[in-house]
Amino acid sequence: MLTIRNLVKTFGAARSEKHKRVHAVDDLNFDVREGELFTLLGPSGCGKTTTLRCIAGLEMPDRGEIAIDGRVLFSSEKRVRIPANERGLGMVFQSYAIWPHMNVFKNVAFPLRVMPRKQRPSKRELKERVERALTVVRLDHLADRQATDLSGGQQQRLALARALVLEPPLLLLDEPLSNLDAKLREEMRFELKRLQRELGITGIYVTHDQVEALAMSNRVAVMRDGKIEQIDHPRAVYERPRSRFVADFIGTSNFIDGTVESREGGTYVVDTDAGKLRITSDKEYSVGAPVVVTARPEHIELNTSLNGVGPNVWRGRVEARAFLGEVVDHVVSVGPHELRARCNSKVSIPAPTEVTLRFHEEAFSLIPAGE
Amino acid sequence: MAAPAVARPPIIRTERLRRLASGRNAIVALVALLVAYLSLVPLGFLLWQTFVRGGHLTLASFREAYSETGLFDMTANSFAFAAGSTALAVVVGTGLAHLVVRTDVPFKPLMFAASLVPLIIPGILHTIAWFFLLSPEIGVLNLHFIHPLTGHDFNVTSIPGMILVEGLHLAPLVFLLMVASFRSMDPSLEESAVMSGAPLRSVFFRITLPLARPALYAAILIMAVRTLESFEVPAVLGLNQHIWVFTSRIWSTLNAVPPDYSTAGAYAMSLLVLTTIGVFWHGRLANRARAYQTVTGKGFRPRAIPLGKWKWPATVLILAYFVVSVVLPLAILFYASTQQFYSPPTHYTLTHLTWDNYKTVYHDPLVRHGFKNSLILGLGTATAVMLIAAVASWIVVRTRLRGRWLIDNLAFLPLTIPGLVLGVAILSIYLRTPWLPVYGTLWILFIAYLTRYIPYGMRYSSTSMFQIGRELEESAQMSGAGWFQVFRRIVLPLLMPGFVVVSVRELGSSVLLYSPGREVLSIAIWEMWRNGQFPELCALGVLMVGGLVVLVGVAYKLGARIGVREA
């Protein structure tokens, strides 16, 4: 539905490096499918917001092409640049950008009121459409309220209603939940997801919060330095990160360097300086290749009984533990490594205790050394 | 992230050409040209008139101007007057601001009422009121307090007297500036000094004041420039005693027959150089101060420091200030307006009051004209300044247009031109431009006021513009609004209350924005003063104060109503 091709956006750097330009978005390519919620995820400065603003038309890319359903919004080659106000997209801003001098109704009615005169709806239709949008976000009872008198969550819904009132083909969401407190954020996360699914909206969601990205999206694109590191379903991004950066940014990971000792189909045996690990991977590595094994701490089981050592079962010593409520984190030293193991709150082993570490198959992901 | 230079693709260039022709750019260009015209033309003209005579570059007018006798006295007077009243205003204003914002002194609302004085009592009325209060022999305070207590009269028609009156009139401006600054200061900065064991006095001088330095410098600059170019006080109190300063000298040179424009120009240039140095110096200091400025824009509710045993002296101070700055001038004006002939209040005069002066004033065509013109000019200028400043500050704050700093500086330029000097320049320009027949019409005043108030309008609107999140405009764009619609429906409505509020509350110098309307009336007052029609003058003054109270009240209401909450 949305296609992005070879998108480049640079900004002038500091004066000292006059001729260098910072690539905020560096040759980006991706597609967003009809009806899905697509998330751009990454640390601040990775170019996710710039990408979104290029799609919105608020930033002008240097090169590339942006098209929705075949309608070209921007193309450096075809010399097309449709201004933001003619693209017909909906957008929810991080600060909500609710106009403080209008009430709730007027805020939502604004997009309809500034339509070209010929298309502008009649008074009755306008009222109907605004009310429909407000009902969808459950603000219909507050239509006459001054916008500044709303709570944070209500302002968020209002911004959403305003973005939806034109029934745009694509909804752009720029960290819409980051200004809410933790409890409300969780609530709104489900609410947003429900709305998106029920209304069948195609949306692009920008966030730096991995939990949000995993919980809400159909697909996630993890960005770094203006490039996409990995596009996948949330589960795949989490369980099979394709690079050290992705594994590190999403969730917590242990990284263990090693070399491929042998392989049998998709199953590799990796030799590390703390022992051997057996891992399945859909990627190709030749014997002797240097690799990095990532292991999720919640898939490492600790046991105080010391029998049975072999592949994926190591010996170690608990060095420290931290009670985190739902789980207990243990720092376990194995050879030269310090690994993090996350156990449910029933398992709590004091330091120092010799333990057995049992790695579950799904704990692992294999990535080439040096990213 | 850094990568080798990317050649800007050709698309940008053709795009730019196409966009150049848009209506938005037409407006942007128009405003830029207008600002440049308004600020550069008077300045250029002044330079030309002063330095060029008969087609030659010459310093003759300077030689003539500075060979006048008493020149040294005039310069010394100007500096003494400016320095003294600036110092008085800054010390009083800052002290009161600190008391009100940071301590538990009572009667705080009284101080805010007093801070409105410059808004509601025009300078010339204020000066005349003080003349009635403190002139030797007939001054009420001299008769009833100072003479009985000390055996001498305090002569207000002297340099110390002029300093006192000007300082009192400007103190509220400093007060407002400093209140805004103290309020935006993180109280934890002071609290941590207290926790380090510093006594309150050191906290004030070592932490609070240095942190308020940017605002303090701004206050000092504005006060210094304003006192240098102040005309009312030197004219009312100094002329008869031949205490000359730059402005009164310019006025008398122009009032001579025939008026000597080039000598006036030479004085004007000197004044201009002084104010420019002031502005430049402020810019440097402000830059240095910004380096360690940790004041955030966030609003805090600072903890009030308990004054303890100093509470009662402070209370007396506040009450005394209120009486001196508000009650006394207004009372004497009102009293004088009810007299047949002015004489100091006695039992007899207080029992023989008359409203005749109000009737006279009401029927005076000059006054009626003044009211009408004031209203037209006030509304007209305020609207025009707001529109121009809104577009200009939008260009400066929002666009990445090359040369936008030029617009910023050009709009600031008229600030350095003293009002009287600007008047001289504009007068002479439009005397010589028959193709632009504005001379002798309201338009010439309109142009003068426009020039004069654009720097202030610009200050307020860029301050407000920074406070309006960019996203508010972008979300309107995403809703399908074009540039005009965004500007008309989002930027202007959001800027408007900011204009009112910022001008009323934040930058004390805002008085100036209200001036255009009343200056035409001020002329009427000045004429009456020269003719010795004191009681009628006071009656007009009382009416004017009443009108301004209503105006300021409306402005406050407007500002408070629309989305601009106390930070």
Interface residues (C-beta under 8 A of the other chain):
Chain A: V8 T10 A13 E17 H19 K20 R21 V22 H23 D26 A56 G57 L58 M60 D62 R63 S76 R79 R81 P83 A84 N85 E86 R87 G88 L89 G90 M91 F93 Q94 S95 A97 W99 P100 H101 F110 P111 V114 M115 T148 A159 R162 A163 L166 L172 D225 G226
Chain B: M1 A2 A3 P4 A5 V6 R8 P9 I11 I12 T14 E15 G469 E471 L472 E474 S475 A476 Q477 M478 S479 G480 A481 G482 Q485 R489 I490 P493 L494 P497 I562 G563 R565
